[in-house]
Amino acid sequence: MTRASTPRLRGASRQEPTTPRGKRGDQMTGIMFVGVDVSRDDHAIQLLHADGARVARMRIGNTPQGATSLIERLVDAAERCGCAEMRVGMEATNLYWWHLFHQLYAAPELERFQLKVALINPARIKAFKQSFGDLPKTDRLDALVIAEYMRFNQRIPFAFKPDPRFAPIQKLTRARFHLARALAQEKNRALSLLYLGFSAYGPDKPFSDVFGATSTRLLSELTLSEMASLTLPELAERVFSTTHAYFKSGHQERILNELAQLIRGSYRLDALMEQSVHLALRTHLQHIRFLETQINMLDREIAERFRPIPSTLQTIAGLGPVLEAGIRSELGPIERFENDGKLAKFAGLVWRNYQSGKFDAQDRPLTRSGNRYLRYYLVEAANFVRVRDARFGAYYQQKYDEASDHRHKRAIVLTARKLTRTVYVLLKRGRVYDPERVTADRAC
């Protein structure tokens, strides 16, 4: 029984490389492209010469021994085909690429081949594969498609060599990002349940923060019917004694009166539904408190680990160590960005044009194809900086007034784009924040 061969791709030659094979010690030229189809257990790998000739194909285990074997075989293949450079491409699938990516960059044997590794969005590989027609789905063929994608795409962005200072911090800042998103979702669910159980109760009445300690304790302990059954002195006892709340003189009476009005102005549920809604709400409120505790714990750890790293971004008022850590851990070397526009595109803070003939759309959606973690921390930083820095505050207000809908979202994203220019200048020049100087150097 003969073994099934991998289908031939249009434009991919099966002949041996026409470039003379260099012996060890000979001068080598050309580029070898390596496509890696990653998975949890093993990796399928295809090696191509710059002219499309197949150099080798292999499968290795996703283990330290497999990575060591791959490095040895890559060196041997590059020397046999006379390649002076090596370009490796792998799909960014889950974290199956993580260990091999770091092993390749850490291998001293590959440094002389000017190694560059690209982490490619699987959607791009899928779209590229469709250009070859109806092809089957196999690991070996996918690796060949990745290698061909590397060979044809000369403008592909390569991943930067991992910085041992920022890689561990990045895991913490990304964990914080996911917790923050989970917290926002939990608050939205809690607000929906709160409307069912206490419809008049809102984010700004009777307490400034519906998820503050006093409000959370009150909503967790009492249903609307239980509050309505209490006299005003009894309600005051439950609010200000049981919750151990402290308020300025005169505020307690105002809060009690507002709370009484909200109780009277809310819809009533039947007893069984009210108990169910209250239990669900209490569960979400407890989860919110837990998530806030976890985020605070991560904030302390991130700030402590970031402390020894030289910092310039924190000279911007409102930008603290956690936000800078989130930005710096995603950026990598600032030298890889030609200008602040390239940095903004990497973060996904650019707007997609839509033009045809004489029509040019004014409502342009924000592209979300960039680094979502970097975009999140830049937007969060902009939200704090606009409050503390007059220039950013004025810019935010200007954009807020110009918008007709989604005013805060539009203004804060535009402010984040402005902040991106400042971040680029400070890191590129190694300077502290000076508004006048940054404005003059923004095109550096």
C-alpha positions in Angstrom: 0.0 0.0 0.0 1.5 3.3 -1.0 1.3 6.3 1.3 -0.9 9.1 0.3 1.1 12.2 -0.7 0.3 15.8 0.1 -1.6 17.5 -2.7 0.5 19.9 -4.8 -0.3 23.6 -4.4 -0.4 25.8 -7.5 2.8 27.7 -7.6 4.6 25.3 -5.3 7.3 23.3 -7.1 8.3 19.7 -6.0 11.7 20.0 -7.7 14.9 20.4 -5.7 16.2 23.9 -5.0 18.0 25.4 -8.0 20.2 27.4 -5.7 23.6 25.6 -5.2 23.6 23.8 -1.9 26.2 25.3 0.3 28.5 23.1 2.3 29.4 23.8 5.8 31.7 26.9 5.9 30.6 28.0 2.4 28.9 31.4 1.9 25.2 30.9 2.0 22.4 33.0 0.5 18.6 32.8 0.2 15.8 32.4 2.7 14.2 29.2 4.0 10.6 29.4 5.0 9.3 27.2 7.7 5.5 26.5 8.2 4.5 25.0 11.5 0.9 23.7 12.1 0.8 23.6 15.9 -1.3 21.4 18.1 -1.4 20.2 21.6 0.5 16.9 21.0 2.7 17.5 18.0 3.6 19.9 15.2 3.6 19.3 11.5 6.3 21.2 9.7 7.1 22.0 6.1 10.3 23.7 4.8 10.4 25.6 1.6 13.2 27.4 -0.3 12.7 31.0 -1.5 12.0 29.6 -5.1 9.2 27.4 -3.8 11.2 24.1 -3.8 10.4 21.8 -0.9 13.4 21.4 1.4 12.0 19.0 3.9 8.9 18.0 5.9 8.7 16.5 9.4 6.5 16.0 12.4 7.8 16.5 15.9 6.3 16.1 19.4 5.2 19.2 21.3 7.9 18.4 23.9 11.3 19.8 24.9 12.9 16.9 23.1 10.9 17.6 20.0 11.9 21.2 20.0 15.6 20.3 20.3 15.3 17.9 17.4 13.6 20.5 15.3 16.3 23.0 15.9 19.0 20.5 14.9 17.1 19.6 11.7 16.5 23.3 10.8 20.2 24.0 11.0 21.0 21.0 8.9 18.4 21.8 6.3 19.5 25.5 6.1 23.1 24.5 5.6 22.2 21.8 2.9 20.1 24.2 0.8 22.5 27.1 1.3 20.1 29.4 3.1 21.4 32.3 5.1 18.1 33.4 6.6 15.2 31.6 8.2 11.5 32.7 8.5 9.2 30.6 10.7 5.5 31.0 10.6 3.0 29.4 13.0 -0.7 30.0 13.7 -1.5 31.7 17.0 -3.8 28.9 18.1 -4.5 29.0 21.8 -1.0 28.8 23.5 0.2 25.7 21.7 2.8 27.8 19.9 4.2 29.3 23.2 6.9 26.8 24.1 8.2 26.3 20.6 8.3 30.0 19.9 10.5 30.7 23.0 12.7 27.6 22.3 13.4 28.9 18.7 14.4 32.4 19.9 16.5 31.0 22.7 18.5 28.7 20.5 22.0 30.1 19.8 22.4 27.8 16.8 19.7 29.8 14.9 21.0 33.3 15.5 23.4 33.2 12.5 20.4 32.5 10.3 18.8 35.9 11.2 15.8 34.0 12.6 12.4 35.7 12.5 9.2 34.1 13.8 5.7 35.2 12.8 2.5 34.4 14.8 -0.2 34.5 12.3 -4.0 34.9 12.8 -5.6 31.6 11.7 -8.2 33.5 9.8 -5.5 34.9 7.4 -4.2 31.4 6.7 -7.7 30.2 6.1 -8.4 33.0 3.6 -5.0 32.4 1.9 -5.7 28.6 1.6 -8.9 29.3 -0.3 -6.9 30.8 -3.2 -5.5 27.3 -3.9 -9.0 26.0 -4.6 -10.7 23.1 -2.8 -8.0 21.5 -0.7 -8.4 18.8 2.0 -7.8 19.5 5.7 -4.6 17.8 6.9 -1.9 19.0 9.3 0.8 18.4 6.7 -1.0 20.4 4.1 -1.8 23.2 6.6 1.9 23.5 7.4 2.7 23.8 3.7 0.1 26.5 3.3 1.6 28.4 6.2 5.1 28.1 4.6 3.7 29.4 1.2 1.9 32.2 3.0 5.3 33.2 4.5 6.9 33.0 1.1 4.3 35.1 -0.8 3.7 37.7 2.0 6.8 39.9 2.2 5.1 42.4 4.5 4.1 40.1 7.3 4.8 41.5 10.8 7.2 39.3 12.8 6.9 38.8 16.5 9.6 40.4 18.6 12.1 38.5 20.6 10.6 37.9 24.1 11.8 40.3 26.8 12.3 38.4 30.1 11.3 41.6 32.0 7.9 42.0 30.4 6.8 38.4 29.5 5.9 37.4 33.1 4.2 40.8 33.7 2.2 40.3 30.5 0.6 37.2 31.9 -0.6 39.2 34.9 -1.9 42.1 32.9 -3.7 39.9 30.5 -5.3 38.0 33.4 -6.4 41.3 34.8 -7.9 42.2 31.5 -10.1 39.1 31.5 -11.1 39.6 35.1 -12.1 43.2 34.3 -14.2 42.1 31.4 -15.8 39.4 33.6 -16.5 42.1 36.2 -18.2 44.4 33.7 -20.4 41.5 32.5 -21.3 40.6 36.1 -22.3 44.2 36.8 -24.5 44.3 33.7 -26.3 41.1 34.8 -26.7 42.4 38.3 -28.2 45.7 37.0 -30.8 43.7 35.0 -31.8 41.7 38.0 -31.9 44.9 40.1 -34.3 46.4 37.7 -36.6 43.4 38.1 -36.5 43.4 41.9 -36.2 47.1 42.6 -37.0 49.0 39.4 -36.6 52.6 40.6 -33.1 51.9 42.2 -30.4 53.2 39.9 -26.7 53.9 39.5 -26.9 57.4 41.0 -29.7 57.1 43.6 -29.9 56.9 46.5 -26.1 56.1 46.6 -23.4 57.4 44.3 -22.2 53.8 43.5 -24.8 51.1 43.2 -22.0 48.5 43.7 -20.5 50.3 46.7 -20.2 48.6 50.1 -23.3 50.1 51.6 -25.5 49.6 48.5 -24.3 46.0 48.0 -24.9 45.1 51.7 -28.4 46.6 51.6 -29.4 44.9 48.4 -28.0 41.5 49.5 -29.8 41.5 52.9 -33.3 42.9 52.1 -35.9 42.4 49.3 -38.1 45.3 48.2 -41.0 43.9 50.2 -38.9 43.6 53.3 -37.7 47.2 53.0 -41.3 48.4 52.4 -42.4 46.6 55.7 -39.9 48.6 57.8 -40.6 52.0 59.4 -38.2 54.8 58.6 -36.2 54.4 61.9 -36.0 50.7 61.3 -34.8 51.2 57.8 -32.2 53.7 59.1 -31.0 51.0 61.5 -30.6 48.5 58.7 -28.9 50.9 56.4 -26.5 52.8 58.6 -25.9 50.3 61.5 -25.9 46.9 59.8 -23.8 48.1 56.9 -21.5 50.1 59.2 -21.8 53.1 56.8 -20.5 56.5 57.5 -22.0 59.6 55.9 -21.5 63.3 56.4 -23.9 65.1 58.7 -27.3 65.6 57.1 -26.8 63.1 54.3 -28.5 60.2 56.2 -31.9 61.9 56.2 -31.6 62.7 52.5 -30.7 59.1 51.6 -33.5 57.7 53.7 -36.1 59.9 52.1 -34.8 59.0 48.6 -34.8 55.3 49.5 -38.4 55.6 50.7 -39.5 57.3 47.5 -37.7 54.6 45.4 -39.5 51.9 47.3 -42.9 53.5 46.7 -42.1 54.1 43.0 -40.9 50.5 42.2 -42.9 47.7 40.6 -43.8 44.8 42.9 -43.2 41.1 42.1 -45.1 38.1 43.5 -43.4 36.5 46.5 -41.9 33.5 44.7 -40.4 35.6 41.8 -39.1 38.2 44.3 -37.2 35.6 46.3 -35.7 34.1 43.1 -34.6 37.4 41.8 -33.1 38.4 45.2 -31.1 35.2 45.4 -29.8 35.6 41.9 -28.9 39.2 42.5 -27.1 38.4 45.8 -25.1 35.7 44.0 -24.0 38.2 41.3 -23.1 40.8 44.0 -21.0 38.4 45.8 -19.2 37.4 42.6 -18.6 41.1 41.9 -16.9 41.6 45.3 -14.8 38.5 44.6 -13.7 39.7 41.2 -12.8 43.2 42.6 -10.7 41.5 45.3 -8.9 39.5 42.7 -8.2 42.5 40.5 -6.9 44.5 43.5 -4.6 41.6 44.3 -3.2 41.5 40.7 -2.8 45.3 40.7 -0.5 45.1 43.8 1.5 42.3 42.2 1.8 44.0 38.9 2.9 47.3 40.5 5.5 45.5 42.6 7.0 43.6 39.7 7.1 46.7 37.5 8.8 48.8 40.1 12.4 47.9 39.1 11.8 48.7 35.4 12.8 52.3 34.3 9.6 54.3 33.6 8.8 57.4 31.7 5.1 57.0 31.0 4.1 57.5 34.6 5.2 61.1 34.3 1.9 61.6 32.5 -0.6 62.6 35.2 -3.1 59.7 35.8 -1.1 57.0 34.2 0.0 54.6 37.0 2.2 51.5 37.1 -0.6 49.0 36.3 -1.6 50.9 33.2 2.0 51.4 32.0 2.7 47.7 32.7 -0.2 46.8 30.5 1.0 49.0 27.7 4.7 48.2 27.9 4.2 44.5 28.1 2.3 44.4 24.8 4.4 46.9 22.9 7.8 45.1 22.8 10.7 47.2 21.5 9.4 50.6 20.4 12.0 50.6 17.6 9.9 48.2 15.6 7.3 50.9 15.0 8.3 53.5 12.3 5.9 56.1 13.7 2.9 56.5 16.0 0.6 55.6 13.2 2.1 52.1 13.0 1.7 51.8 16.7 -1.9 52.9 16.6 -2.6 50.3 13.9 -0.9 47.6 16.0 -3.3 48.5 18.8 -6.3 48.6 16.5 -6.9 52.4 17.1 -7.5 53.2 13.5 -10.6 53.7 11.5 -11.5 51.8 8.3 -12.1 54.0 5.3 -15.1 53.2 3.1 -14.9 55.0 -0.3 -16.3 54.2 -3.7 -16.4 56.6 -6.7 -17.4 60.0 -5.3 -18.8 58.6 -2.1 -16.7 58.8 1.0 -18.4 57.6 4.2 -18.1 59.9 7.2 -19.2 57.2 9.7 -16.1 55.0 9.8 -16.0 52.0 12.2 -13.0 51.4 14.4 -11.0 48.4 13.2 -10.6 45.7 15.8 -7.9 43.6 14.2 -5.1 44.9 16.4 -3.9 43.9 19.8 -7.0 44.0 22.0 -5.0 44.0 25.3 -2.9 47.0 24.2 -6.1 48.8 23.0 -7.8 48.1 26.3 -5.0 49.6 28.4 -4.5 52.6 26.2 -8.3 53.4 26.4 -8.2 52.8 30.2 -5.2 55.1 30.5 -6.9 57.8 28.4 -9.9 57.7 30.7 -7.7 58.4 33.7 -5.4 60.9 32.0 -8.2 63.1 30.7 -9.2 63.8 34.3 -5.8 64.7 35.5 -4.3 66.5 32.4 -5.9 69.7 31.2 -4.7 69.2 27.5 -6.2 65.7 27.3 -9.3 66.8 29.2 -9.9 69.7 26.7 -9.4 67.3 23.8 -11.8 64.8 25.2 -14.5 67.5 25.8 -14.0 68.8 22.2 -14.6 65.3 20.7 -17.4 64.7 23.1 -19.3 67.8 22.0 -18.7 67.0 18.3 -20.2 63.5 18.6 -24.0 63.0 18.1 -24.2 59.5 19.5 -22.1 57.2 21.7 -20.4 60.4 22.8 -18.3 59.1 25.6 -17.1 56.0 23.7 -16.1 58.1 20.6 -14.4 60.8 22.6 -12.4 58.4 24.8 -11.2 56.3 21.9 -10.1 59.4 20.1 -8.3 60.5 23.3 -6.6 57.1 23.4 -5.4 57.7 19.9 -3.9 61.1 21.0 -2.3 59.4 24.0 -0.7 56.8 21.6 1.3 59.6 20.0 2.5 60.8 23.4 3.4 57.2 24.4 5.4 56.7 21.2 7.4 60.0 21.6 8.2 59.3 25.3 9.4 55.8 24.7 11.2 56.6 21.4 13.1 59.6 22.9 13.4 58.2 26.4 11.9 61.4 27.8 9.7 62.5 30.7 6.3 64.0 29.8 6.5 67.7 28.7 3.4 68.8 26.8 5.2 71.4 24.8 8.1 69.2 23.8 5.9 66.2 23.0 3.8 68.3 20.6 7.0 69.4 18.8 8.3 65.9 18.5 5.1 64.0 17.7 6.4 63.3 14.1 9.7 61.9 15.2 
